[in-house]
Amino acid sequence: MALTYKARRRWSLVILLVGLPVYIVAAVTIMNWLDRPPLWLELVIYVALGIVWALPFKMVFRGVGQDDPDAE
């Protein structure tokens, strides 16, 4: 089932304001539990985690910054 434009806007706001900070705290906490890897590996892990979080929400974020296609 496809989300409406308004629903996608609302869900994207919830994801960015609630989900992303929770994800950041979880990622940093997990990295702190591990033995400190070399700096280059730590950078690669953070960059990968920064990209991976958005992949499941790709359809929610698509077109949200544009005008409502259903508006008159």
C-alpha positions in Angstrom: 0.0 0.0 0.0 1.4 3.3 -1.0 1.5 6.2 1.4 -0.1 9.5 0.6 2.0 12.6 0.2 0.9 13.9 3.6 1.5 10.6 5.3 5.0 10.5 3.8 5.8 14.0 5.1 4.6 13.1 8.6 6.5 9.8 8.7 9.7 11.5 7.4 9.4 14.1 10.2 9.0 11.3 12.8 11.9 9.4 11.4 14.2 12.4 11.3 13.2 13.8 14.7 12.9 10.6 16.7 14.4 7.7 14.8 17.6 9.3 13.6 18.8 10.5 17.1 17.9 7.0 18.5 19.9 5.4 15.7 22.9 7.7 16.3 23.0 7.0 20.1 22.7 3.3 19.4 25.5 3.4 16.8 27.9 5.3 19.1 27.1 3.1 22.0 27.9 0.0 20.1 31.1 1.5 18.8 32.1 2.3 22.3 31.5 -1.2 23.4 34.0 -2.5 20.8 37.7 -2.3 21.3 38.8 0.9 19.6 39.5 0.0 15.9 42.1 2.0 13.9 40.9 5.5 13.0 40.5 4.7 9.3 38.3 1.7 10.1 36.2 3.6 12.6 35.7 6.3 9.9 34.6 3.7 7.4 32.2 2.2 9.9 30.6 5.5 10.7 30.3 6.5 7.0 28.7 3.1 6.3 26.3 3.4 9.2 25.4 7.0 8.0 24.4 5.6 4.7 22.7 2.4 5.8 20.1 4.0 8.1 18.4 5.8 5.2 18.1 2.8 2.8 14.9 1.3 4.4 13.2 4.7 4.4 14.0 5.6 0.8 10.4 5.4 -0.3 9.3 7.6 2.6 11.7 10.4 1.8 11.2 10.3 -2.0 9.6 13.6 -3.2 8.9 15.0 0.2 10.6 18.3 -0.4 8.6 19.0 -3.5 5.1 20.4 -3.9 2.1 18.2 -3.2 1.2 16.4 -6.4 -2.5 16.1 -5.4 -2.9 19.8 -4.5 -4.9 22.0 -6.9 
